[in-house]
Amino acid sequence: MAPDKRFAFGKNWRRFLAQLDDERIAIAEQSLKDLLGVPTLQGRRVLDIGSGSGLFSLAARRLGATVQSFDYDAHSVACTAELKRRYFPDDPHWVVEQGSVLDQPYLQSLGTWDVVYSWGVLHHTGSMWPAIENAIAMVAPGGVFSIAIYNDQGWKSRAWLGIKWMHNALPRPLKMPYAYAFGFAFLGLNIVKYTLLLKPGVAIRPVLNQKADRGMSLLPNMVDWIGGYPYEVATYERLEAFFTGRGFRLIRGKRETSLGCHEMVFEKPD
């Protein structure tokens, strides 16, 4: 895929780092503990595939894990490296590299891990199912794989594919205005819709929960949401069948019924 048609995830996350504070980091830590169902990651080895801003690599390291972070996007690698510099300088237990989940020789050099974490990443590779296949091969026996993948909404997902493609096809000066205009228009229409249905909380929850859920921020997430391309989707059932067909067991899951990601944690037999 031509570089100018791929969303610049790392440049977007660089803006987020200016907003990062101790409260957001603590929220990210708690969300990671809740997702994995553990009080600590002490003694565990965590592979963060597509580290993005680096926030969840940082959270895993603060929870005691040995962490390997990698991302395809050089600017994302720089963001993750910056967080390591700020909070864990010269720490041998956190390695940050540039790499691709589609590069099998690179993955083989990393070995297997107790926790493989890839939240909202593999659907942006342009080859989602091969990427998932490659990623699950890195889970050690008895280990877990945590994944978040966009819900397949049928025609709505295909419409979003067009919206995202258009963002990345626009000249650079128009990308940000397009993302904000489309994002706020969509949020506004949802607020009107659910207010008329006497359910205003349903519409404003995505706005309010950006920080509370995972320590993230509305505007960088909005740009990521509108611009994130390549873009693929899957149903909850198809994801579960894919993993169980390879011997994994679903131990925790959160099904998305609208726009957003299914969150699933699978365990590999020991």
C-alpha positions in Angstrom: 0.0 0.0 0.0 1.3 3.4 -0.9 2.6 5.3 2.2 0.3 8.3 1.6 -2.8 6.1 1.7 -2.0 4.6 5.1 -3.1 6.7 8.1 -0.2 8.3 10.0 -1.0 6.7 13.4 2.2 7.7 15.1 1.9 11.4 14.2 -1.6 11.4 15.8 -0.3 9.7 19.0 2.4 12.2 19.3 -0.3 14.8 20.0 -1.7 12.6 22.7 1.6 12.4 24.6 1.2 16.1 25.4 -1.9 15.3 27.4 -0.6 12.2 29.2 -0.5 12.5 32.9 -0.4 10.3 36.0 -4.1 10.0 36.2 -4.4 8.7 32.6 -1.5 6.2 33.2 -3.3 4.9 36.4 -6.5 4.4 34.4 -4.7 2.6 31.7 -3.1 0.3 34.3 -6.5 -0.5 35.8 -8.1 -1.2 32.4 -5.2 -3.6 31.6 -5.7 -5.4 34.9 -9.4 -5.6 34.3 -9.0 -6.8 30.7 -6.5 -9.6 31.7 -8.2 -10.4 35.0 -5.0 -10.1 37.0 -3.9 -7.8 39.9 -0.3 -7.6 38.7 1.9 -8.6 35.7 4.9 -9.3 38.0 7.1 -12.0 36.4 5.1 -12.1 33.2 6.5 -11.4 29.7 4.3 -9.1 27.6 4.5 -8.5 23.9 2.7 -5.3 22.7 2.0 -5.6 19.0 1.4 -2.2 17.6 2.3 -0.2 20.6 1.0 3.1 19.2 1.3 5.8 21.8 3.2 3.4 24.1 0.6 4.0 27.0 -0.2 0.3 27.4 3.4 -0.8 27.1 4.1 1.6 29.9 1.1 0.3 31.9 2.4 -3.3 31.6 5.9 -2.3 32.6 4.6 -0.4 35.7 2.6 -3.6 36.6 5.8 -5.5 36.7 6.0 -7.1 33.3 9.0 -7.5 31.1 7.9 -5.8 27.9 8.7 -5.9 24.2 7.0 -3.2 22.2 7.0 -2.9 18.4 5.1 -1.0 15.8 5.2 -0.7 12.0 4.9 3.1 12.1 8.2 4.9 12.9 6.4 7.8 14.7 4.6 5.3 16.9 7.9 3.7 17.8 9.2 7.2 18.6 6.2 7.8 20.9 6.7 4.5 22.8 10.4 5.2 23.1 9.7 8.6 24.5 7.5 7.1 27.2 10.3 4.7 28.0 12.7 7.6 28.2 10.4 9.5 30.6 9.5 6.7 33.0 12.0 3.8 32.5 15.2 5.2 31.1 17.9 2.6 30.4 15.6 -0.2 31.6 16.7 -3.6 30.1 13.2 -5.0 30.9 11.5 -2.9 28.3 12.6 -3.1 24.6 11.1 -0.8 21.9 11.6 -1.7 18.2 10.2 -1.0 14.8 8.8 -4.1 13.2 5.8 -5.6 11.4 3.4 -8.3 12.5 3.5 -9.4 8.8 7.3 -10.0 8.9 7.6 -13.6 10.0 11.4 -13.7 10.3 11.2 -10.7 12.7 8.5 -12.4 14.7 10.4 -15.6 15.0 13.4 -13.7 16.4 11.2 -12.6 19.3 10.1 -16.1 20.5 6.9 -16.7 22.5 5.3 -14.6 25.3 3.1 -15.1 28.4 0.8 -12.2 27.2 0.4 -11.1 23.6 -1.5 -7.8 23.5 -2.8 -6.1 20.4 -5.6 -3.7 21.0 -7.2 -2.1 17.9 -4.2 -2.8 15.7 -4.4 -5.9 13.5 -7.5 -4.6 11.6 -5.3 -1.7 10.3 -2.5 -3.9 8.7 -4.2 -4.5 5.4 -4.0 -8.2 6.0 -5.9 -8.8 9.2 -6.3 -12.6 9.2 -2.7 -13.3 8.3 -1.7 -10.8 11.0 -3.8 -12.5 13.6 -2.4 -15.9 12.5 1.1 -14.6 12.9 0.3 -13.0 16.3 -1.2 -16.1 17.9 1.9 -18.1 17.0 3.7 -15.9 19.5 1.7 -17.0 22.5 3.5 -19.4 24.8 1.8 -22.5 26.1 -0.5 -21.5 29.0 -0.3 -17.8 27.8 -3.0 -15.5 26.7 -3.7 -13.3 23.7 -5.7 -10.1 24.2 -7.2 -8.6 21.0 -9.6 -5.9 20.0 -11.0 -5.9 16.5 -13.7 -3.6 14.9 -17.2 -5.0 14.8 -18.6 -6.0 11.4 -21.7 -3.9 11.0 -22.4 -5.0 7.4 -23.1 -2.0 5.1 -22.2 0.5 7.8 -18.7 -0.9 8.0 -18.4 -0.6 4.2 -19.5 3.0 4.5 -16.9 3.7 7.2 -14.3 2.1 4.9 -15.1 4.8 2.3 -15.0 7.6 4.9 -11.5 6.4 6.1 -10.3 6.0 2.5 -11.4 9.5 1.6 -9.5 10.9 4.6 -6.3 9.4 3.5 -6.8 10.4 -0.1 -7.2 14.1 0.8 -4.3 16.6 0.6 -2.5 16.9 3.9 -3.9 20.3 4.8 -7.5 19.0 4.5 -7.1 15.8 6.6 -7.5 17.2 10.1 -10.4 19.5 9.2 -12.1 16.5 7.5 -11.6 14.3 10.6 -12.9 16.9 13.1 -15.8 17.9 10.9 -17.0 14.4 10.2 -16.3 13.2 13.8 -18.2 16.0 15.5 -21.0 15.8 13.0 -21.4 12.1 13.7 -21.4 12.7 17.4 -23.9 15.5 17.1 -26.3 13.4 15.1 -26.0 10.6 17.7 -26.8 13.1 20.5 -29.9 14.3 18.6 -31.0 10.8 17.8 -30.7 9.3 21.3 -32.1 12.5 23.0 -35.2 12.0 20.9 -35.3 8.4 22.0 -34.9 9.7 25.6 -31.5 8.0 25.9 -29.0 10.9 25.8 -26.5 9.0 27.9 -26.1 6.5 25.1 -24.9 9.3 22.8 -22.6 11.1 25.2 -21.1 8.0 26.7 -18.4 7.6 24.0 -17.4 11.3 24.7 -17.2 10.9 28.4 -15.6 7.5 28.5 -12.5 8.3 26.4 -10.5 9.0 29.5 -12.4 6.9 32.0 -12.2 3.6 30.1 -8.6 3.4 29.0 -6.9 6.7 29.8 -7.3 7.9 26.2 -8.3 11.3 24.8 -11.3 12.3 22.6 -9.6 14.3 19.9 -6.7 12.0 19.1 -9.1 9.0 19.2 -11.5 10.9 16.9 -8.8 11.5 14.3 -7.7 7.8 14.6 -11.3 6.7 14.3 -12.0 8.8 11.1 -8.6 8.3 9.5 -7.7 4.7 10.5 -6.9 3.0 7.2 -6.4 0.2 6.2 -9.6 -1.0 7.9 -11.1 -4.5 8.3 -13.8 -5.9 10.5 -15.1 -9.2 11.9 -18.0 -10.5 13.9 -17.5 -11.7 17.4 -18.5 -15.2 16.3 -16.0 -15.4 13.5 -13.2 -14.3 15.8 -14.1 -16.8 18.4 -14.3 -19.6 15.8 -10.9 -18.6 14.4 -9.2 -18.9 17.7 -11.1 -22.0 19.0 -10.3 -23.7 15.7 -6.6 -23.3 16.6 -7.0 -24.7 20.1 -7.4 -21.4 22.1 -10.1 -20.9 24.7 -12.1 -17.7 25.2 -11.7 -16.7 28.8 -13.0 -13.1 28.7 -15.0 -11.2 26.1 -16.9 -8.0 25.5 -19.1 -8.0 22.4 -19.5 -4.8 20.5 -23.0 -4.4 19.0 -22.4 -1.1 17.2 -19.4 1.0 16.1 -16.4 0.0 18.1 -14.2 -3.1 18.9 -14.9 -6.5 20.2 -12.5 -7.1 23.2 -11.5 -10.7 23.7 -8.9 -12.6 25.7 -8.0 -16.1 24.7 -5.9 -18.7 26.5 -3.6 -21.1 24.8 -3.5 -24.7 26.3 -0.5 -25.5 28.4 
